[in-house]
Amino acid sequence: MNLFKKNIFGQKIFIKKIIIRIFGTIVYGRFNWTHKTEIQGAEIFNQIQDRNVLIVSNHQTYFADVSFFLHVIHAALTGHPNDIRYPGFLKCKKHNIYYVAAEETMKSGFLPKILALSGAVTVNRSWRANGENVRRVVDKSEVKNIDKALNDGWVITFPQGTTKPYTPGRVGTAILIKKHQPIVIPVVIDGFRRAFDKKGLKNKKKRSTLRMTVKAPLDIDYSNTVEDILAQLMTSIEQSSEFDTMTSLKKENALK
């Protein structure tokens, strides 16, 4: 029976859908009434394959970013791209959507633990833990879990691994791309850092504009080095050093 059907991680799919519907309903008003939205390019989600799709984005809060992604994707899949006023998450037509998240974040409280059941593939960051810089060996079982998720469906990932802007991307994402040769969809978000606190659970500035631009799939030469692929990736999500320079110049001009 579909009621007892499980995904590749042994989680019951109907429970995952219930969690998405409940939390989607909770944050629906926040995205549509407390704040404003500007979404472009989400029709792409209706034009790509069902599996082996990697969605890459910059990162601004722990939880609001992913919640917004799910709203946008489900609205698009139900025929309402670029308009999350239509609650597509209630239909939840696609259950094989996953997102990469830091294990320490998803285990930081009761609410994050429940949210993790909505599709989190958790990893222990090899470079940071509890706010401190660390160096530890990458857990190969975690890498295999991301491989499994990508083989099964769509994976949302934030290659910088932090909410700090213009931080260099982690090479692991480029290795994943070179290995699986997925369809790579770059996404640029903005406004979440102004609208919410760092966790993305509390409103900071109401009536902020939450922006998302979904770009066309990248044309990647998979024979390139992982460094070249990573550079292409970071430019596509507007987090490379050239965008950092452009942003600094805009701030300087605004102060003149």
C-alpha positions in Angstrom: 0.0 0.0 0.0 1.2 3.6 -0.7 0.5 4.4 2.9 3.4 2.3 3.9 5.7 3.0 1.0 9.2 4.1 2.1 11.9 6.1 0.3 15.5 5.1 -0.2 16.4 6.0 3.4 13.7 3.9 4.9 11.5 6.8 5.8 7.7 6.6 5.3 6.8 8.8 2.4 3.3 9.7 3.7 5.0 11.0 6.9 7.3 13.2 4.9 4.4 14.6 3.0 2.5 15.4 6.2 5.5 17.2 7.6 5.9 19.3 4.5 2.2 20.1 4.5 2.1 21.1 8.2 5.2 23.3 8.1 4.3 24.6 4.7 1.0 25.8 6.1 2.8 27.4 9.1 5.2 29.5 7.0 2.8 30.2 4.2 1.6 33.5 5.8 5.2 34.5 6.6 6.2 34.3 2.9 3.1 35.7 1.4 1.8 38.3 3.9 4.6 39.2 6.3 7.0 39.6 3.4 6.9 40.1 -0.4 8.3 37.7 -3.0 9.9 38.1 -6.4 10.5 34.8 -8.2 11.9 34.3 -11.7 12.6 31.2 -13.8 10.8 28.6 -11.6 9.1 27.2 -14.7 12.4 25.3 -15.2 11.3 22.8 -12.5 8.6 21.6 -14.9 11.1 21.0 -17.7 13.8 18.8 -16.1 14.2 15.1 -15.5 12.9 13.3 -12.4 16.3 12.1 -11.1 19.9 13.1 -11.0 19.2 16.8 -10.6 21.4 19.0 -8.4 20.0 22.4 -7.4 22.8 24.7 -6.1 22.3 28.0 -4.3 23.8 30.6 -2.1 22.7 30.4 1.5 21.4 33.1 3.8 19.5 31.4 6.7 19.5 27.9 8.2 15.8 27.0 7.6 13.9 29.8 5.7 15.9 29.2 2.5 15.0 25.5 2.2 11.3 26.2 3.2 11.1 28.8 0.4 12.6 26.3 -2.1 10.0 23.7 -1.3 7.2 26.3 -1.7 8.6 27.5 -5.0 9.2 24.0 -6.4 5.8 22.5 -5.4 3.9 25.6 -6.7 5.7 25.2 -10.0 5.0 21.5 -10.2 1.3 22.2 -9.8 1.2 24.6 -12.6 1.9 27.9 -10.8 5.6 28.8 -11.4 6.9 32.0 -9.8 3.8 32.3 -7.6 3.8 30.7 -4.2 0.4 32.2 -3.3 -0.8 28.9 -4.7 -0.1 26.3 -1.9 1.3 23.6 -4.1 3.0 22.0 -1.1 -0.5 20.7 0.0 -0.5 18.4 -3.1 3.2 17.5 -2.6 3.3 15.9 -6.0 7.1 15.1 -5.8 8.4 13.4 -2.8 11.9 12.6 -3.9 13.3 16.1 -3.2 16.2 16.2 -0.7 18.5 18.9 0.7 21.9 18.7 2.2 22.1 20.1 5.8 24.6 20.1 8.6 23.9 17.4 11.1 24.6 19.6 14.1 22.0 22.1 12.8 19.3 19.5 12.2 19.9 18.0 15.7 19.9 21.4 17.5 16.4 21.0 18.9 13.1 19.3 18.6 11.8 21.4 15.7 14.9 20.9 13.5 14.8 17.1 14.2 11.2 17.1 12.9 12.1 19.3 9.9 14.9 16.9 9.0 12.2 14.3 8.1 11.1 16.6 5.3 14.1 15.5 3.2 17.3 16.4 4.9 20.5 14.5 4.0 22.6 15.4 7.0 26.4 15.6 6.9 29.1 16.4 9.5 30.9 19.4 8.1 34.6 18.6 7.9 35.7 22.2 8.3 33.5 23.6 11.0 31.7 22.4 14.2 30.0 24.4 17.0 31.1 27.7 15.6 34.7 26.7 15.5 37.0 25.9 12.6 38.0 22.2 12.6 39.7 19.7 10.4 38.3 16.2 10.2 38.1 13.3 7.8 35.0 13.2 5.6 32.6 10.4 6.5 32.3 8.3 3.4 28.9 7.0 4.4 27.5 10.5 4.3 28.9 11.0 0.8 27.1 7.7 -0.2 23.8 9.1 1.2 24.1 12.2 -1.0 24.9 9.8 -3.9 21.7 7.8 -3.1 19.6 10.9 -2.9 20.9 12.2 -6.2 20.3 8.9 -7.9 16.7 8.9 -6.6 15.7 12.5 -7.3 16.5 16.1 -6.8 19.1 17.4 -4.3 19.3 21.0 -3.1 22.7 21.9 -1.8 24.5 25.1 -0.7 28.1 24.6 -1.8 29.5 27.3 0.5 28.3 25.4 3.6 27.7 28.7 5.5 25.4 31.7 5.4 28.3 34.1 5.1 28.3 35.6 1.6 31.1 35.2 -0.9 32.7 32.4 1.1 34.6 30.0 -1.3 32.7 27.0 -2.3 33.6 23.5 -1.1 35.2 21.2 -3.6 33.0 18.3 -2.6 30.1 19.7 -4.6 32.3 19.8 -7.8 33.4 16.3 -7.1 29.8 15.2 -6.9 29.0 16.9 -10.2 32.0 15.3 -11.9 31.1 11.9 -10.6 27.3 11.9 -11.4 27.2 14.4 -14.3 23.8 15.6 -13.1 21.6 18.4 -14.5 22.8 21.4 -12.4 20.3 24.2 -11.7 21.9 27.3 -10.2 19.7 29.5 -8.0 20.3 32.9 -6.5 18.4 34.1 -3.5 18.4 37.5 -1.7 16.5 39.2 1.0 16.4 36.4 3.5 19.3 37.8 5.6 17.4 41.0 6.0 14.0 39.4 6.6 15.0 36.7 9.2 17.4 35.9 11.9 20.3 33.6 11.1 18.3 30.5 11.8 15.4 31.8 9.6 12.8 31.1 12.4 12.2 34.7 13.5 11.2 37.7 11.5 13.7 40.5 11.7 12.4 43.1 9.2 8.8 42.8 8.0 7.8 43.6 4.4 11.2 42.6 3.1 11.4 41.3 -0.5 12.4 37.7 -0.8 14.0 37.1 -4.2 14.7 33.9 -6.0 16.1 33.6 -9.5 16.2 30.1 -11.0 18.7 30.0 -13.9 18.9 27.7 -16.9 20.8 24.4 -16.4 24.6 24.9 -16.6 26.5 23.7 -19.6 29.3 21.8 -17.9 32.3 20.2 -19.4 32.6 17.2 -17.1 36.1 16.5 -18.2 37.2 19.8 -16.6 39.0 19.8 -13.3 37.0 20.0 -10.1 38.5 23.4 -9.5 37.2 24.7 -12.9 33.8 23.2 -12.3 33.6 24.8 -8.8 34.6 28.2 -10.3 31.8 27.9 -12.9 29.4 26.9 -10.1 30.3 29.8 -7.8 30.0 32.3 -10.7 26.5 30.9 -11.6 25.2 31.5 -8.1 26.9 34.9 -8.0 29.2 34.2 -5.1 32.6 34.4 -6.8 35.1 37.1 -6.0 34.1 39.3 -8.9 30.6 39.6 -7.4 32.0 40.4 -4.0 34.0 43.3 -5.7 30.9 44.5 -7.5 28.8 44.5 -4.3 31.5 46.4 -2.4 31.6 49.0 -5.2 27.8 49.4 -5.1 28.0 50.0 -1.3 30.7 52.6 -1.7 28.8 54.4 -4.4 25.7 54.4 -2.2 27.6 56.1 0.6 28.9 58.9 -1.6 
